[in-house]
Amino acid sequence: MLRTSERLLQLLSLLQVRPFWPGRLLAERLEVTTRTIRADVERLRELGYPIESTPGVAGGYQLGAGAALPPLLLDDEEAIAVAVGLSTAADGSIADLEEASVRALAKLHQVLPSHLRHRIRTMQSTMVAVPFHGPSVGSDLLLTLATACRDAVQLRFDYRSHSESESRRIVEPYRLALRAGRWYLLAFDLERDDWRTFRVDRLSPRLPTGRRFVPRELPPEGPADHVDRGVASAPWEYRARVVILAPLSVVAERLPSSAGRLTRRDDESCVLESGSDDPAALLRHLSMLDLDFSVADTPALAAEARRLADRLSRAAGGH
């Protein structure tokens, strides 16, 4: 049987991994009586842990929210996951997160056993942070949006579009998504009666939030794919309709869904509707497919293709 101190630590660890534990189940896990569990709970309360109890046959225990964050008990793999997460969290997409991540990681290192510190340092020595150059958003703004998603309350906000036009939106918010270093809000636009994807760094909430709503069914392709497609169909400066001379199944394997809308043309070809602020960049991505394609219906892209063809011809010794 475990000593009292060891049992208290295990009891606290169990209470941290589930929102509610029946007293009988806790007693079985720790191989003690329910009376011992009640006594151990009282000891933890005396140490300052806010443990709530529910009496009766279906009663049990749960760790309540205290005035301060109680010490967490992590196993080896959980500690490594937290340390690596903190090391990679400061990607610049959330303002002021880097300093907080460094402070939290320093505190964690102070209490880690030596064998875990060695494993974490080994992993960190091989990890390289790629600098982020996109717009960052404040943690307060993300929390406001996340709370509205969780509580199913309408949001009103001013929004600045890709073309710098201003509009006021009333939406039902559902999910936040981090894509390529940018934060997006997936929401149902009430005035447009359709799903929309909004860049978080371009919106300014109007508080207080609106009334509660009954959540709708999410888009059938799922939130992540819908955001991907929404970003791909953004109002780019250059729109492109490209015929790719390969079956849809072949192209779909090589092209991410974020590249644009892909539809079947016939058994041997398909059509990609995409866009870019730079036709040269779009052309480079198309070239990487290693498939024949036609851009005749897109003048800006066709002109760029001719310019690139002339350059490659000169490089190969042509005139």
VOROKOL-779279 format. One record per residue (C-alpha): x, y, z. Coordinates in Angstrom, 1 decimal, always signed. Each point is the difference from the previous one (the first is absolute). Layout:
<lovexs>
[[X,Y,Z]]
...
</lovexs>
This chain:
<lovexs>
[[+0.0,+0.0,+0.0]]
[[+1.2,+3.5,-0.8]]
[[+1.2,+2.3,+2.8]]
[[-2.3,+2.9,+0.8]]
[[+2.1,+2.6,-1.7]]
[[+0.3,-2.1,-3.2]]
[[-3.7,-0.7,+0.0]]
[[-0.8,+3.7,+0.4]]
[[+2.1,+0.9,-3.0]]
[[-1.6,-2.8,-2.1]]
[[-3.5,+1.2,+1.1]]
[[+0.8,+3.5,-1.0]]
[[+1.3,-1.2,-3.3]]
[[-3.2,-1.9,-0.7]]
[[-2.1,+3.0,+0.9]]
[[+1.9,+2.1,-2.6]]
[[-0.6,-2.3,-2.9]]
[[-3.8,-0.4,+0.2]]
[[-2.7,+2.6,+0.8]]
[[-1.8,-2.4,+2.4]]
[[+0.9,-3.2,+1.9]]
[[-2.5,-2.2,+1.8]]
[[+1.3,-0.8,+3.5]]
[[-0.3,-3.7,-0.5]]
[[+2.1,+0.1,-3.2]]
[[+2.7,+2.1,+1.7]]
[[+0.1,-2.6,+2.8]]
[[+0.4,-2.8,-2.5]]
[[+2.8,+1.8,-1.9]]
[[+1.9,+0.7,+3.2]]
[[-0.9,-3.4,+1.6]]
[[-1.4,+1.6,+3.2]]
[[-3.4,+0.5,+1.5]]
[[-2.4,+2.8,-0.7]]
[[+0.5,+1.2,+3.6]]
[[+3.8,+0.3,-0.7]]
[[-0.8,+2.0,-3.1]]
[[-2.2,+2.4,+2.1]]
[[+2.9,+0.5,+2.4]]
[[+2.5,+0.6,-2.7]]
[[-2.3,+2.5,-1.6]]
[[-0.1,+1.9,+3.3]]
[[+3.8,+0.0,+0.2]]
[[+0.2,+1.5,-3.5]]
[[-2.5,+2.7,+0.9]]
[[+2.1,+0.9,+3.0]]
[[+2.9,+0.4,-2.4]]
[[-2.0,+2.5,-2.0]]
[[-1.4,-2.1,-2.8]]
[[-3.7,+1.0,-0.8]]
[[-1.5,-3.5,-0.3]]
[[-3.8,-0.1,-0.3]]
[[-2.0,-3.0,+1.0]]
[[-3.5,-1.3,-0.8]]
[[-1.7,-2.2,+2.6]]
[[-2.1,-3.1,-0.7]]
[[+0.2,-3.2,-1.9]]
[[+1.0,+1.8,-3.2]]
[[+2.2,+2.4,+1.8]]
[[+3.6,+0.7,-0.5]]
[[+2.8,+2.6,-0.2]]
[[+1.3,+2.6,-2.4]]
[[+2.8,+2.5,+0.1]]
[[-1.5,+3.5,+0.2]]
[[+1.4,+3.3,-1.2]]
[[+2.1,+1.7,+2.7]]
[[+1.1,+3.5,+0.5]]
[[+3.5,-1.0,-1.3]]
[[+1.2,-2.7,-2.4]]
[[+0.7,-3.2,+2.0]]
[[+3.2,-2.0,-0.6]]
[[-0.4,-2.3,-3.0]]
[[+1.1,-3.6,+0.1]]
[[+1.4,-1.2,-3.4]]
[[+1.4,-3.3,-1.0]]
[[+3.2,-0.1,-2.1]]
[[-1.7,+0.1,-3.4]]
[[-2.4,+2.8,+1.1]]
[[+2.9,+2.1,+1.3]]
[[+1.9,-0.4,-3.3]]
[[-3.1,+0.9,-2.0]]
[[-0.5,+3.2,+2.0]]
[[+3.7,+1.0,-0.3]]
[[+0.1,-0.6,-3.8]]
[[-3.3,+1.8,-0.3]]
[[+1.3,+3.1,+1.8]]
[[+3.2,-0.1,-2.0]]
[[-1.9,+0.2,-3.3]]
[[-2.9,+2.2,+1.2]]
[[+1.7,+3.3,-0.5]]
[[-0.5,+0.1,-3.8]]
[[-1.0,+3.6,+0.0]]
[[-3.7,-0.6,-1.0]]
[[-1.1,+1.0,+3.5]]
[[+1.3,+3.3,+1.3]]
[[+2.1,-0.1,+3.2]]
[[-0.1,-3.8,+0.1]]
[[+3.8,-0.5,-0.3]]
[[+0.9,+1.6,+3.3]]
[[-2.7,-1.9,+1.9]]
[[+1.1,-3.3,-1.6]]
[[+3.6,+0.6,+1.0]]
[[-1.0,+0.8,+3.6]]
[[-2.2,-3.1,+0.2]]
[[+2.7,-2.2,-1.5]]
[[+2.5,+1.3,+2.5]]
[[-2.3,-0.9,+2.9]]
[[-0.5,-3.5,-1.4]]
[[+3.7,-0.6,-0.4]]
[[+0.5,+0.8,+3.7]]
[[-2.2,-2.9,+1.1]]
[[+0.8,-2.6,-2.6]]
[[+2.1,-3.0,+1.1]]
[[+3.5,-0.1,-1.7]]
[[-0.9,-2.9,-2.4]]
[[-2.9,+2.0,-1.4]]
[[+2.1,+3.2,-0.3]]
[[+2.5,-2.0,-2.0]]
[[-2.7,-1.4,-2.4]]
[[-1.6,+3.4,-0.5]]
[[+3.4,+1.7,-0.7]]
[[+0.8,-2.7,-2.5]]
[[-3.2,+0.8,-1.9]]
[[+0.4,+3.7,+0.3]]
[[+3.5,-0.1,-1.4]]
[[-1.3,-1.5,-3.3]]
[[-3.0,+2.4,-0.4]]
[[+0.2,+3.1,-2.1]]
[[-2.5,+2.9,+0.3]]
[[-1.0,+1.5,-3.3]]
[[-0.6,+3.7,+0.4]]
[[-3.6,+1.1,-0.5]]
[[-0.6,+3.1,-2.1]]
[[-3.7,+0.2,-0.1]]
[[-2.4,+2.1,+2.1]]
[[-0.4,-1.0,+3.6]]
[[-3.2,+0.3,+2.1]]
[[-0.5,+0.7,+3.7]]
[[-0.7,-2.7,+2.4]]
[[-3.0,+2.0,+1.4]]
[[-1.5,+0.1,-3.5]]
[[+0.4,-3.8,-0.4]]
[[-1.5,-0.6,+3.4]]
[[-3.0,+2.2,-0.9]]
[[-0.6,-1.9,-3.2]]
[[+0.6,-3.4,+1.7]]
[[-2.5,+0.8,+2.8]]
[[-2.6,+1.0,-2.5]]
[[+0.5,-3.3,-1.9]]
[[-0.3,-1.9,+3.2]]
[[-3.0,+1.8,+1.4]]
[[-1.8,+0.1,-3.4]]
[[-0.6,+3.8,+0.1]]
[[-0.2,+2.2,-3.1]]
[[+2.9,+2.4,-0.8]]
[[-0.1,+3.4,-1.5]]
[[+3.2,+1.4,-1.5]]
[[+1.5,+2.4,-2.5]]
[[+1.9,-1.8,-2.8]]
[[+2.6,+1.2,-2.4]]
[[+0.1,-2.2,-3.2]]
[[+2.9,-0.9,-2.2]]
[[-0.8,+3.0,-2.2]]
[[+0.0,+2.3,+3.1]]
[[-3.7,+0.6,-0.1]]
[[-1.8,+0.3,+3.4]]
[[-3.2,-1.8,+1.0]]
[[-1.9,-0.9,+3.1]]
[[-0.9,-3.6,+0.6]]
[[-2.3,-1.9,+2.3]]
[[+0.9,-3.7,+0.2]]
[[-0.4,-3.2,+1.9]]
[[+3.6,-1.0,+0.9]]
[[+1.0,-3.7,+0.0]]
[[+3.7,-0.7,-0.2]]
[[+3.4,+1.7,+0.1]]
[[+2.6,-1.4,-2.5]]
[[+3.8,+0.6,-0.2]]
[[+1.1,-0.4,-3.6]]
[[+3.5,+0.9,-1.3]]
[[+0.6,+2.3,+2.9]]
[[-3.3,+1.9,-0.3]]
[[-3.1,-0.3,+2.2]]
[[-3.4,-0.4,-1.6]]
[[-3.5,+0.0,+1.4]]
[[-2.6,-2.4,-1.5]]
[[-3.4,+1.5,+0.4]]
[[-3.5,+0.1,-1.5]]
[[-0.7,+3.5,-1.4]]
[[-3.6,+0.8,+0.8]]
[[-0.4,+2.8,-2.6]]
[[+1.5,-2.1,-2.8]]
[[-1.7,-3.3,+1.2]]
[[+3.1,-2.0,-0.6]]
[[+3.3,-1.2,+1.6]]
[[+2.9,+2.4,-0.1]]
[[+3.7,-0.1,+1.0]]
[[+1.4,+3.2,+1.5]]
[[+3.6,+1.0,+0.6]]
[[+0.2,+0.7,+3.8]]
[[+2.6,+2.8,-0.4]]
[[-2.5,+1.9,-2.2]]
[[-3.0,+0.0,+2.4]]
[[-0.8,+2.3,+2.9]]
[[-2.7,-1.4,+2.3]]
[[-2.9,+2.3,+1.2]]
[[-0.8,-0.8,+3.6]]
[[-2.0,-1.2,+1.7]]
[[-0.7,-3.1,-2.0]]
[[-3.4,-0.8,-1.3]]
[[-2.7,-2.5,+1.0]]
[[+0.4,-3.8,+0.2]]
[[-0.7,-2.2,-3.0]]
[[-0.8,-3.6,-0.7]]
[[+3.2,-1.5,-1.6]]
[[-0.4,-1.1,-3.6]]
[[+1.5,-3.1,-1.6]]
[[+3.5,+0.8,-1.1]]
[[+0.9,-0.1,-3.7]]
[[+0.0,-3.6,-1.3]]
[[+3.7,+0.0,-0.9]]
[[+0.9,+1.0,+3.6]]
[[+1.3,+3.3,+1.5]]
[[+3.6,-0.5,-1.1]]
[[-0.7,-0.7,-3.6]]
[[-2.6,+2.8,-0.2]]
[[+2.5,+2.5,+1.3]]
[[+2.6,-1.3,-2.4]]
[[-2.4,+0.4,-2.9]]
[[-1.2,+3.4,+1.2]]
[[+3.6,+1.3,+0.1]]
[[+0.7,-1.4,-3.5]]
[[-3.1,+1.8,-1.4]]
[[+1.0,+3.4,+1.5]]
[[-0.3,+3.0,-2.4]]
[[+3.5,-0.1,-1.4]]
[[+1.2,+2.7,-2.3]]
[[+0.5,-2.6,-2.7]]
[[-2.6,-2.7,-0.6]]
[[+1.0,-3.1,-2.1]]
[[-1.8,-2.7,-1.8]]
[[+2.5,-2.7,-0.8]]
[[-0.7,-3.2,-2.0]]
[[+2.2,-2.8,+1.3]]
[[+0.5,-2.9,-2.4]]
[[-0.2,-2.8,+2.4]]
[[-2.9,-1.9,+1.7]]
[[-1.5,+1.7,+3.1]]
[[+1.1,-2.8,+2.3]]
[[+3.6,+0.5,-1.1]]
[[+0.0,+3.7,+0.5]]
[[-1.8,-0.2,+3.3]]
[[+2.8,-2.1,+1.5]]
[[+2.6,+2.6,-0.9]]
[[-1.9,+3.2,+0.7]]
[[-1.2,+1.1,+3.4]]
[[-3.6,+1.0,+0.5]]
[[+1.2,+3.5,+0.9]]
[[+1.2,+0.5,-3.6]]
[[-3.5,+0.7,-1.3]]
[[-3.1,-1.7,-1.4]]
[[+0.7,-3.1,-2.0]]
[[-2.7,-1.5,-2.3]]
[[-0.1,-2.8,-2.6]]
[[+0.0,+1.0,-3.6]]
[[+0.1,-3.4,-1.6]]
[[+1.8,-3.3,+0.7]]
[[+3.4,+1.4,-0.9]]
[[-0.1,+3.6,+1.2]]
[[-1.4,+2.2,+2.8]]
[[-0.3,+3.8,+0.7]]
[[+1.6,+1.9,+2.8]]
[[-1.5,+3.3,+1.1]]
[[+2.5,+1.8,+2.1]]
[[+1.6,+3.4,+0.5]]
[[+3.0,+1.9,+1.2]]
[[+1.3,+3.6,+0.6]]
[[+3.0,-1.1,-2.2]]
[[-0.6,-1.9,-3.2]]
[[+3.7,-1.1,-0.1]]
[[-0.4,-1.7,+3.4]]
[[-3.1,-1.8,-1.2]]
[[+1.8,-1.2,-3.1]]
[[+2.9,-1.3,+2.0]]
[[-2.4,-2.1,+2.1]]
[[-1.7,-1.4,-3.1]]
[[+3.4,-0.9,-1.5]]
[[+0.8,-2.1,+3.1]]
[[-2.9,-2.3,-0.8]]
[[+2.1,-1.5,-2.8]]
[[-3.2,-0.1,-2.2]]
[[-1.0,+1.7,-3.2]]
[[-2.4,+2.8,+0.4]]
[[-1.6,+2.9,-2.0]]
[[-0.5,+3.6,+1.2]]
[[-1.5,+1.4,-3.2]]
[[-3.1,+1.3,+1.7]]
[[+2.1,+2.1,+2.5]]
[[+1.9,+2.8,-1.8]]
[[+2.2,+1.1,+2.9]]
[[+1.1,-3.6,+0.6]]
[[+0.5,-0.7,-3.7]]
[[+2.2,+3.1,-0.4]]
[[+2.1,-1.2,+3.0]]
[[+0.2,-3.5,-1.5]]
[[+1.4,+1.5,-3.3]]
[[+2.5,+2.1,+1.9]]
[[+1.2,-3.1,+2.0]]
[[+0.2,-2.1,-3.2]]
[[+2.2,+2.6,-1.7]]
[[+2.3,+0.1,+3.0]]
[[+0.3,-3.8,+0.1]]
[[+0.6,-0.1,-3.7]]
[[+2.9,+2.4,+0.4]]
[[+1.3,-2.0,+2.8]]
[[+0.0,-3.1,-2.2]]
[[+2.0,+1.8,-2.7]]
[[-3.0,+1.1,-2.2]]
[[-0.3,+3.4,-1.6]]
</lovexs>
